[in-house]
Amino acid sequence: MTLAAAAQRSLVPAPFVEHMKPFSSVIDAYNLSCDEYQCKIPPSENLASYEKTFQEALQRSLPPAVPCPTALLIVASDKPLPATNLLRRSANALGVPLAVPYLPQGAQALRRRVYNHTLSAMGACPDTAVLLVDAFDTYLRCNATEIRRRVNSFGPGAVIVSAERLYTFQKRADQHLWDELGRPSVYRYVNGGGVGGFHIALSKFTRAAAAEAPPPYTSYFRLMSGRSDQDPIARLVLRDANATKDRSLGSRLDYNASLFLTLTGSDWNSTFAIKSVERFNPCIVHVPNKKYRKTLHDTYHNGTTTVHL
C-alpha cells in the first residue's frame, strides 16, 4: 500500500493517535509550555542552564497516565513539525505516536541528552520499541507492530544505529576500523540520525551517549561537533564492537537497513534512492542534506514504495 493510500485510511485516526500531541500522549502531565504540536522550555543562551532547566522540568512531572505504546518515535526540534512534514504525515497515517521534545537551534550536541531525559521521563516501558530520528529529512514506512518486530529481530538488549555510505563528523583516522567491521556492506558508517531499540536498552545507551565528552580533534571538528551528536554515538558503537558481553551496551550498525535506510553519496540520486528503498524495505527513510530534499520527496511519493499496515 502506498503512503498516499495509507493517509486515506487514516481519516479515522488509530485510538492511540486520536488524542495525541507529540510529547503529551505518551509523556504526559508536564509543567511545560505546550502548543498544538510540542512542549517547550524557553531557550537559554547558556546550554548548561538550558539542560538543567529541562531536566528539572522532567523531574517535576508526573508518571505517564497512558499505557506504554507498542512503538514510539522521538525527534528533537526547535519548532513544531508543520502539517506538510513527511515524518509527521507518515506517522499519523501509520498510527505511530510521535514525541517532539524541544531543542534550541544550533544545539545538536545536546540532542542525545534531550533524548536521555525524555526516555527517562517515560518510566518503565520495557516492551516499547523506540526510534530516535531526525525531524525534517525522514519519513516512516512501518506501523508500530512491524517496528517492534524488526527491533526484536536484532535480539534482546540490542540498540540499532543507522548506517550510511559516507564517513562524516568523526575522527578521520578511525575510518579504517569501520571499513574492517562493515565489509561487505556499502552502508558501514554511523549516521546519528537513526537510533532504535526497546526502551530499557535504548535508555542505557542514551545515558552513555550523553556522558560522552565532545572530541578535541581539529578546530574544524570542534566547530562541527557543536552541531552533531554523531561522533559520541560512533565511539560507543566502536567500543561495543570490541567489548565483552557484560560490558557492552548492545549497539550495532543496521548494515542491512532493516530499520533505517540513510541515503547519501550515490543514493542522493532519486533513481538510485527509489531502488534502494524498494530493495531494503526499511522502516525509516532518511535523506540527509537539504540539497537533496527532492530525493526525499521522490522516494516518499513513489507509487511502488510500500508501507506496512
Contacts in CASP RR format, 6 or more apart in sequence:
PFRMAT RR
TARGET T0000
AUTHOR 0000-0000-0000
METHOD contacts of the structure
MODEL  1
MTLAAAAQRSLVPAPFVEHMKPFSSVIDAYNLSCDEYQCKIPPSENLASY
EKTFQEALQRSLPPAVPCPTALLIVASDKPLPATNLLRRSANALGVPLAV
PYLPQGAQALRRRVYNHTLSAMGACPDTAVLLVDAFDTYLRCNATEIRRR
VNSFGPGAVIVSAERLYTFQKRADQHLWDELGRPSVYRYVNGGGVGGFHI
ALSKFTRAAAAEAPPPYTSYFRLMSGRSDQDPIARLVLRDANATKDRSLG
SRLDYNASLFLTLTGSDWNSTFAIKSVERFNPCIVHVPNKKYRKTLHDTY
HNGTTTVHL
1 9 0 8 1.000
1 306 0 8 1.000
1 307 0 8 1.000
1 309 0 8 1.000
2 303 0 8 1.000
2 305 0 8 1.000
2 306 0 8 1.000
2 307 0 8 1.000
3 89 0 8 1.000
3 90 0 8 1.000
3 93 0 8 1.000
3 139 0 8 1.000
3 141 0 8 1.000
3 300 0 8 1.000
3 301 0 8 1.000
3 305 0 8 1.000
3 307 0 8 1.000
4 301 0 8 1.000
4 303 0 8 1.000
6 90 0 8 1.000
6 93 0 8 1.000
6 94 0 8 1.000
6 307 0 8 1.000
6 309 0 8 1.000
7 89 0 8 1.000
7 92 0 8 1.000
7 93 0 8 1.000
9 93 0 8 1.000
9 309 0 8 1.000
10 92 0 8 1.000
10 93 0 8 1.000
10 94 0 8 1.000
10 95 0 8 1.000
13 20 0 8 1.000
13 92 0 8 1.000
13 95 0 8 1.000
14 95 0 8 1.000
16 25 0 8 1.000
16 69 0 8 1.000
16 95 0 8 1.000
16 97 0 8 1.000
17 25 0 8 1.000
17 92 0 8 1.000
17 95 0 8 1.000
17 96 0 8 1.000
17 97 0 8 1.000
19 25 0 8 1.000
20 97 0 8 1.000
20 98 0 8 1.000
21 34 0 8 1.000
21 36 0 8 1.000
21 37 0 8 1.000
21 38 0 8 1.000
22 37 0 8 1.000
22 38 0 8 1.000
22 81 0 8 1.000
22 88 0 8 1.000
22 97 0 8 1.000
22 98 0 8 1.000
22 99 0 8 1.000
22 100 0 8 1.000
23 30 0 8 1.000
23 32 0 8 1.000
23 34 0 8 1.000
23 38 0 8 1.000
23 39 0 8 1.000
23 99 0 8 1.000
23 100 0 8 1.000
23 101 0 8 1.000
24 30 0 8 1.000
24 34 0 8 1.000
24 39 0 8 1.000
25 66 0 8 1.000
25 97 0 8 1.000
25 99 0 8 1.000
26 64 0 8 1.000
26 66 0 8 1.000
26 68 0 8 1.000
26 69 0 8 1.000
26 72 0 8 1.000
26 97 0 8 1.000
26 99 0 8 1.000
26 122 0 8 1.000
27 61 0 8 1.000
27 64 0 8 1.000
27 99 0 8 1.000
27 118 0 8 1.000
27 121 0 8 1.000
27 122 0 8 1.000
28 62 0 8 1.000
28 64 0 8 1.000
28 65 0 8 1.000
28 66 0 8 1.000
29 61 0 8 1.000
29 62 0 8 1.000
29 64 0 8 1.000
29 65 0 8 1.000
30 39 0 8 1.000
30 57 0 8 1.000
30 58 0 8 1.000
30 61 0 8 1.000
30 121 0 8 1.000
31 57 0 8 1.000
31 60 0 8 1.000
31 61 0 8 1.000
32 39 0 8 1.000
32 40 0 8 1.000
32 41 0 8 1.000
32 57 0 8 1.000
32 102 0 8 1.000
33 39 0 8 1.000
33 40 0 8 1.000
33 41 0 8 1.000
33 42 0 8 1.000
34 40 0 8 1.000
35 80 0 8 1.000
36 80 0 8 1.000
37 80 0 8 1.000
37 81 0 8 1.000
37 100 0 8 1.000
38 77 0 8 1.000
38 79 0 8 1.000
38 80 0 8 1.000
38 81 0 8 1.000
38 100 0 8 1.000
38 101 0 8 1.000
38 102 0 8 1.000
39 101 0 8 1.000
39 102 0 8 1.000
40 102 0 8 1.000
41 50 0 8 1.000
41 53 0 8 1.000
41 54 0 8 1.000
41 57 0 8 1.000
41 102 0 8 1.000
43 50 0 8 1.000
43 78 0 8 1.000
43 102 0 8 1.000
43 104 0 8 1.000
43 105 0 8 1.000
44 50 0 8 1.000
44 53 0 8 1.000
44 104 0 8 1.000
47 104 0 8 1.000
47 107 0 8 1.000
47 110 0 8 1.000
50 104 0 8 1.000
50 107 0 8 1.000
50 110 0 8 1.000
51 110 0 8 1.000
51 113 0 8 1.000
51 114 0 8 1.000
54 101 0 8 1.000
54 102 0 8 1.000
54 114 0 8 1.000
54 117 0 8 1.000
55 117 0 8 1.000
58 117 0 8 1.000
58 118 0 8 1.000
58 120 0 8 1.000
58 121 0 8 1.000
61 121 0 8 1.000
63 123 0 8 1.000
64 121 0 8 1.000
64 122 0 8 1.000
64 123 0 8 1.000
68 122 0 8 1.000
68 124 0 8 1.000
68 125 0 8 1.000
68 127 0 8 1.000
68 128 0 8 1.000
68 199 0 8 1.000
69 97 0 8 1.000
69 125 0 8 1.000
69 128 0 8 1.000
69 144 0 8 1.000
70 127 0 8 1.000
70 128 0 8 1.000
70 129 0 8 1.000
70 144 0 8 1.000
70 145 0 8 1.000
70 147 0 8 1.000
70 148 0 8 1.000
71 96 0 8 1.000
71 97 0 8 1.000
71 128 0 8 1.000
71 129 0 8 1.000
71 130 0 8 1.000
71 131 0 8 1.000
71 144 0 8 1.000
71 145 0 8 1.000
71 147 0 8 1.000
71 148 0 8 1.000
72 96 0 8 1.000
72 97 0 8 1.000
72 98 0 8 1.000
72 99 0 8 1.000
72 128 0 8 1.000
72 129 0 8 1.000
72 130 0 8 1.000
72 131 0 8 1.000
73 87 0 8 1.000
73 91 0 8 1.000
73 96 0 8 1.000
73 97 0 8 1.000
73 98 0 8 1.000
73 99 0 8 1.000
73 130 0 8 1.000
73 131 0 8 1.000
73 133 0 8 1.000
73 140 0 8 1.000
74 98 0 8 1.000
74 99 0 8 1.000
74 100 0 8 1.000
74 101 0 8 1.000
74 115 0 8 1.000
74 118 0 8 1.000
74 119 0 8 1.000
74 130 0 8 1.000
74 131 0 8 1.000
74 132 0 8 1.000
74 133 0 8 1.000
75 81 0 8 1.000
75 87 0 8 1.000
75 98 0 8 1.000
75 99 0 8 1.000
75 100 0 8 1.000
75 132 0 8 1.000
75 133 0 8 1.000
75 134 0 8 1.000
75 135 0 8 1.000
76 100 0 8 1.000
76 101 0 8 1.000
76 102 0 8 1.000
76 103 0 8 1.000
76 111 0 8 1.000
76 114 0 8 1.000
76 115 0 8 1.000
76 135 0 8 1.000
77 100 0 8 1.000
77 102 0 8 1.000
77 103 0 8 1.000
77 135 0 8 1.000
77 136 0 8 1.000
78 102 0 8 1.000
78 103 0 8 1.000
78 104 0 8 1.000
78 105 0 8 1.000
78 106 0 8 1.000
80 100 0 8 1.000
81 87 0 8 1.000
81 88 0 8 1.000
81 98 0 8 1.000
81 100 0 8 1.000
81 135 0 8 1.000
81 136 0 8 1.000
82 88 0 8 1.000
83 89 0 8 1.000
85 135 0 8 1.000
85 136 0 8 1.000
86 138 0 8 1.000
86 139 0 8 1.000
86 296 0 8 1.000
86 297 0 8 1.000
86 300 0 8 1.000
87 98 0 8 1.000
87 133 0 8 1.000
87 135 0 8 1.000
87 136 0 8 1.000
87 138 0 8 1.000
87 139 0 8 1.000
87 140 0 8 1.000
88 98 0 8 1.000
89 139 0 8 1.000
90 139 0 8 1.000
90 140 0 8 1.000
90 141 0 8 1.000
90 300 0 8 1.000
90 307 0 8 1.000
91 97 0 8 1.000
91 98 0 8 1.000
91 140 0 8 1.000
92 98 0 8 1.000
93 307 0 8 1.000
94 140 0 8 1.000
94 141 0 8 1.000
94 142 0 8 1.000
94 143 0 8 1.000
94 144 0 8 1.000
94 307 0 8 1.000
94 308 0 8 1.000
94 309 0 8 1.000
95 143 0 8 1.000
95 144 0 8 1.000
96 140 0 8 1.000
96 142 0 8 1.000
96 143 0 8 1.000
96 144 0 8 1.000
96 147 0 8 1.000
99 118 0 8 1.000
100 135 0 8 1.000
101 114 0 8 1.000
101 115 0 8 1.000
101 117 0 8 1.000
101 118 0 8 1.000
102 114 0 8 1.000
103 110 0 8 1.000
103 111 0 8 1.000
103 114 0 8 1.000
104 110 0 8 1.000
106 226 0 8 1.000
106 227 0 8 1.000
107 226 0 8 1.000
108 226 0 8 1.000
108 227 0 8 1.000
108 228 0 8 1.000
108 229 0 8 1.000
109 214 0 8 1.000
109 225 0 8 1.000
109 226 0 8 1.000
109 227 0 8 1.000
109 228 0 8 1.000
109 229 0 8 1.000
111 229 0 8 1.000
112 206 0 8 1.000
112 209 0 8 1.000
112 210 0 8 1.000
112 212 0 8 1.000
112 229 0 8 1.000
112 232 0 8 1.000
112 233 0 8 1.000
113 210 0 8 1.000
115 132 0 8 1.000
115 206 0 8 1.000
115 209 0 8 1.000
115 210 0 8 1.000
116 203 0 8 1.000
116 206 0 8 1.000
116 207 0 8 1.000
116 209 0 8 1.000
116 210 0 8 1.000
119 130 0 8 1.000
119 199 0 8 1.000
119 202 0 8 1.000
119 203 0 8 1.000
119 206 0 8 1.000
120 203 0 8 1.000
122 128 0 8 1.000
122 199 0 8 1.000
124 199 0 8 1.000
124 200 0 8 1.000
125 199 0 8 1.000
126 198 0 8 1.000
126 199 0 8 1.000
126 200 0 8 1.000
127 148 0 8 1.000
127 198 0 8 1.000
127 199 0 8 1.000
128 198 0 8 1.000
128 199 0 8 1.000
129 144 0 8 1.000
129 147 0 8 1.000
129 148 0 8 1.000
129 151 0 8 1.000
129 152 0 8 1.000
129 196 0 8 1.000
129 197 0 8 1.000
129 198 0 8 1.000
129 199 0 8 1.000
130 196 0 8 1.000
130 197 0 8 1.000
130 198 0 8 1.000
130 199 0 8 1.000
130 202 0 8 1.000
131 147 0 8 1.000
131 194 0 8 1.000
131 195 0 8 1.000
131 196 0 8 1.000
131 197 0 8 1.000
131 259 0 8 1.000
131 283 0 8 1.000
131 284 0 8 1.000
132 193 0 8 1.000
132 194 0 8 1.000
132 195 0 8 1.000
132 196 0 8 1.000
132 202 0 8 1.000
132 206 0 8 1.000
133 193 0 8 1.000
133 194 0 8 1.000
133 260 0 8 1.000
133 284 0 8 1.000
133 286 0 8 1.000
134 193 0 8 1.000
134 194 0 8 1.000
134 286 0 8 1.000
134 288 0 8 1.000
137 286 0 8 1.000
137 287 0 8 1.000
137 288 0 8 1.000
137 289 0 8 1.000
137 290 0 8 1.000
137 293 0 8 1.000
137 296 0 8 1.000
138 193 0 8 1.000
138 284 0 8 1.000
138 285 0 8 1.000
138 286 0 8 1.000
138 287 0 8 1.000
138 296 0 8 1.000
139 284 0 8 1.000
139 285 0 8 1.000
139 296 0 8 1.000
139 300 0 8 1.000
140 283 0 8 1.000
140 284 0 8 1.000
140 307 0 8 1.000
141 281 0 8 1.000
141 282 0 8 1.000
141 283 0 8 1.000
141 284 0 8 1.000
141 285 0 8 1.000
141 305 0 8 1.000
141 306 0 8 1.000
141 307 0 8 1.000
141 308 0 8 1.000
142 150 0 8 1.000
142 283 0 8 1.000
142 307 0 8 1.000
142 308 0 8 1.000
143 307 0 8 1.000
143 308 0 8 1.000
143 309 0 8 1.000
146 283 0 8 1.000
146 308 0 8 1.000
147 259 0 8 1.000
147 283 0 8 1.000
150 258 0 8 1.000
150 259 0 8 1.000
150 283 0 8 1.000
151 158 0 8 1.000
151 160 0 8 1.000
151 196 0 8 1.000
151 197 0 8 1.000
151 198 0 8 1.000
151 259 0 8 1.000
152 198 0 8 1.000
153 258 0 8 1.000
154 160 0 8 1.000
154 197 0 8 1.000
154 252 0 8 1.000
154 258 0 8 1.000
157 197 0 8 1.000
157 198 0 8 1.000
157 200 0 8 1.000
157 201 0 8 1.000
157 250 0 8 1.000
158 197 0 8 1.000
158 201 0 8 1.000
158 250 0 8 1.000
158 251 0 8 1.000
158 252 0 8 1.000
159 195 0 8 1.000
159 196 0 8 1.000
159 197 0 8 1.000
159 201 0 8 1.000
159 202 0 8 1.000
159 205 0 8 1.000
159 249 0 8 1.000
159 250 0 8 1.000
159 251 0 8 1.000
159 252 0 8 1.000
160 195 0 8 1.000
160 196 0 8 1.000
160 197 0 8 1.000
160 251 0 8 1.000
160 252 0 8 1.000
160 253 0 8 1.000
160 254 0 8 1.000
160 258 0 8 1.000
160 259 0 8 1.000
160 260 0 8 1.000
161 190 0 8 1.000
161 191 0 8 1.000
161 192 0 8 1.000
161 194 0 8 1.000
161 195 0 8 1.000
161 196 0 8 1.000
161 233 0 8 1.000
161 237 0 8 1.000
161 251 0 8 1.000
161 252 0 8 1.000
161 253 0 8 1.000
161 254 0 8 1.000
161 260 0 8 1.000
162 190 0 8 1.000
162 191 0 8 1.000
162 192 0 8 1.000
162 193 0 8 1.000
162 194 0 8 1.000
162 195 0 8 1.000
162 253 0 8 1.000
162 254 0 8 1.000
162 259 0 8 1.000
162 260 0 8 1.000
162 262 0 8 1.000
162 284 0 8 1.000
162 286 0 8 1.000
163 185 0 8 1.000
163 187 0 8 1.000
163 188 0 8 1.000
163 189 0 8 1.000
163 190 0 8 1.000
163 191 0 8 1.000
163 253 0 8 1.000
163 254 0 8 1.000
163 255 0 8 1.000
163 257 0 8 1.000
163 260 0 8 1.000
163 262 0 8 1.000
164 187 0 8 1.000
164 189 0 8 1.000
164 190 0 8 1.000
164 191 0 8 1.000
164 262 0 8 1.000
164 263 0 8 1.000
164 264 0 8 1.000
164 288 0 8 1.000
165 186 0 8 1.000
165 187 0 8 1.000
165 188 0 8 1.000
165 189 0 8 1.000
165 264 0 8 1.000
165 265 0 8 1.000
165 266 0 8 1.000
165 267 0 8 1.000
166 189 0 8 1.000
166 264 0 8 1.000
166 265 0 8 1.000
167 175 0 8 1.000
167 178 0 8 1.000
167 189 0 8 1.000
168 189 0 8 1.000
168 230 0 8 1.000
169 221 0 8 1.000
169 224 0 8 1.000
169 225 0 8 1.000
169 228 0 8 1.000
169 230 0 8 1.000
169 231 0 8 1.000
170 189 0 8 1.000
170 190 0 8 1.000
170 230 0 8 1.000
170 231 0 8 1.000
170 234 0 8 1.000
171 215 0 8 1.000
171 217 0 8 1.000
171 221 0 8 1.000
171 231 0 8 1.000
174 234 0 8 1.000
174 238 0 8 1.000
175 189 0 8 1.000
177 238 0 8 1.000
178 188 0 8 1.000
178 189 0 8 1.000
178 190 0 8 1.000
178 238 0 8 1.000
179 188 0 8 1.000
181 188 0 8 1.000
181 241 0 8 1.000
181 253 0 8 1.000
182 188 0 8 1.000
182 253 0 8 1.000
182 255 0 8 1.000
185 255 0 8 1.000
185 256 0 8 1.000
187 253 0 8 1.000
187 254 0 8 1.000
187 255 0 8 1.000
187 257 0 8 1.000
187 261 0 8 1.000
187 262 0 8 1.000
188 253 0 8 1.000
188 255 0 8 1.000
190 230 0 8 1.000
190 233 0 8 1.000
190 234 0 8 1.000
190 237 0 8 1.000
190 253 0 8 1.000
191 230 0 8 1.000
191 260 0 8 1.000
191 262 0 8 1.000
191 264 0 8 1.000
191 286 0 8 1.000
191 288 0 8 1.000
192 228 0 8 1.000
192 229 0 8 1.000
192 230 0 8 1.000
192 233 0 8 1.000
192 234 0 8 1.000
193 230 0 8 1.000
193 260 0 8 1.000
193 262 0 8 1.000
193 286 0 8 1.000
193 288 0 8 1.000
194 259 0 8 1.000
194 260 0 8 1.000
194 262 0 8 1.000
194 284 0 8 1.000
194 286 0 8 1.000
195 202 0 8 1.000
195 205 0 8 1.000
195 206 0 8 1.000
195 233 0 8 1.000
196 202 0 8 1.000
196 259 0 8 1.000
201 249 0 8 1.000
201 250 0 8 1.000
204 249 0 8 1.000
205 236 0 8 1.000
205 249 0 8 1.000
205 250 0 8 1.000
205 251 0 8 1.000
208 236 0 8 1.000
208 249 0 8 1.000
209 229 0 8 1.000
209 232 0 8 1.000
209 233 0 8 1.000
209 236 0 8 1.000
212 232 0 8 1.000
212 235 0 8 1.000
212 236 0 8 1.000
214 222 0 8 1.000
214 225 0 8 1.000
214 226 0 8 1.000
214 231 0 8 1.000
214 232 0 8 1.000
215 221 0 8 1.000
215 222 0 8 1.000
215 225 0 8 1.000
215 231 0 8 1.000
216 222 0 8 1.000
221 231 0 8 1.000
225 231 0 8 1.000
236 249 0 8 1.000
236 251 0 8 1.000
237 251 0 8 1.000
237 252 0 8 1.000
237 253 0 8 1.000
239 249 0 8 1.000
240 248 0 8 1.000
240 249 0 8 1.000
240 250 0 8 1.000
240 251 0 8 1.000
240 252 0 8 1.000
241 252 0 8 1.000
243 249 0 8 1.000
254 260 0 8 1.000
256 280 0 8 1.000
257 276 0 8 1.000
257 280 0 8 1.000
257 282 0 8 1.000
258 280 0 8 1.000
258 282 0 8 1.000
258 283 0 8 1.000
259 282 0 8 1.000
259 283 0 8 1.000
259 284 0 8 1.000
260 282 0 8 1.000
260 283 0 8 1.000
260 284 0 8 1.000
260 286 0 8 1.000
261 276 0 8 1.000
261 277 0 8 1.000
261 280 0 8 1.000
261 282 0 8 1.000
261 284 0 8 1.000
261 285 0 8 1.000
261 286 0 8 1.000
262 286 0 8 1.000
262 287 0 8 1.000
262 288 0 8 1.000
263 273 0 8 1.000
263 276 0 8 1.000
263 277 0 8 1.000
263 285 0 8 1.000
263 286 0 8 1.000
263 287 0 8 1.000
263 292 0 8 1.000
263 295 0 8 1.000
263 299 0 8 1.000
264 287 0 8 1.000
264 288 0 8 1.000
264 289 0 8 1.000
266 272 0 8 1.000
267 273 0 8 1.000
267 276 0 8 1.000
267 295 0 8 1.000
268 287 0 8 1.000
268 289 0 8 1.000
268 291 0 8 1.000
268 292 0 8 1.000
268 295 0 8 1.000
269 295 0 8 1.000
270 294 0 8 1.000
270 295 0 8 1.000
270 298 0 8 1.000
270 299 0 8 1.000
273 287 0 8 1.000
273 295 0 8 1.000
273 298 0 8 1.000
273 299 0 8 1.000
274 298 0 8 1.000
274 299 0 8 1.000
274 302 0 8 1.000
274 304 0 8 1.000
274 305 0 8 1.000
277 285 0 8 1.000
277 299 0 8 1.000
277 302 0 8 1.000
277 305 0 8 1.000
278 304 0 8 1.000
278 305 0 8 1.000
281 306 0 8 1.000
283 308 0 8 1.000
285 296 0 8 1.000
285 299 0 8 1.000
285 300 0 8 1.000
287 293 0 8 1.000
287 295 0 8 1.000
287 296 0 8 1.000
287 299 0 8 1.000
299 305 0 8 1.000
END
